[in-house]
Amino acid sequence: MEPSSLPGAGDRPGGEPPEEFRAALEALAGVTARPEIVLEAIPAPQRLAPHAFAVGALVTEPDGDEDVEVATGRFIVLHDPAGHDAWAGTTRCVGYLSATTDEHMVDDAMFSEVAWSWLTDALADCGAASHALGGTVTRTASTRFGELAGVEHSVDVEIRASWTPDDGHLDRHLTAWLDVLGSAAGLPPPGVRLLGPADPDPSEP
């Protein structure tokens, strides 16, 4: 799978959006995801702000002859030229993700704090300056019974967050959110490939 760029970030039906919002979407259009993540423009919420744009993200991993979904995410940009008191600004970034994660890691009492640090660290590392950051981390454990197919035990993590960017470089904010999605999905750092059963041990001559 080749790295996927965000299609049509500047295309939105309706009236002409403000220049600030158009510039923000142009920045988003330049974002390229890592190979494991597929991006697509999705319908944006219509009632939260006069102008909005949304991006969907999907992470899969090979399982035999098929790709299995391990994480999904959304990144939404809301813009109100009149400003919004709760946002402390005119633009708001909203992120949501859901991922199947390691059962033992989620049992850790500090997991929620660690998961939240994925976001704060990613924003800092990407130079995505922001304020009024808030959100939740939710852990859900499921056990299958009877005839239902699938893994007997599974644990999902959901992260919902929103923040106000300090500038129009929304490409940095989307990149940070994709980093969080990768962390939740258990992806290795970019450029690092985990060894599979058939791979040679690099320590052996």
Phi, psi and omega in degrees: 000127180280154176303139185252133175265157181285118182276141169062036183295337180265002184264115177213124180292161178107198183291165180294121181284160178298156180301321180300318181289320179297319180296323179295319180290326176297323177295320179297324184297340181272359183281132175243124181278160174293161189302330184283349185247128177254129179253149172205148174288135181233163179302135181265151176298140187261345189252358185272336182198158178300330181226138182207152176214144184225146179236134174257148180225140181228132177244127178234162173223147182292139176220091187070236180268002184237159172261130182255133179289128179244343180198148174226156179207163174223144175230120186240137175248123177249140181221128176230108183302335181280352182084164183217124184302318182293332179277334190058045181171188181255346182231139180229133173261135180233129179235142175221139174213153175223131184215146170277127187229178184291127185298320183289324180294320182291335178290345179296131182297336182266007186301316182300318178295320179295315180298321178293325179294335174304319182286310182297321179291319181295318178299317180293315182295327182272359181069028181266083182293138184203172173212176180054046180276134177204162179168189182222153171239125183237133177248134181228123178255135181231143175233126181271142179231159173069225188270000181295131179278157176122182180294136184299314179241136177215151179230129179246148174239137175239134176236126175239131184208155173212151182202161180254117180290147180276349180208185183270010181278066185288345174299324179293323182288318176295318178301319178297318180294323177293328174296319178296317178301317178297320178295316180296325180279354180078023179288146176290164176305147180307135180089354180252129179246127178289142179287134175264177182301328185269357183277142177289151175286119182295345180278346180272144180291000000 
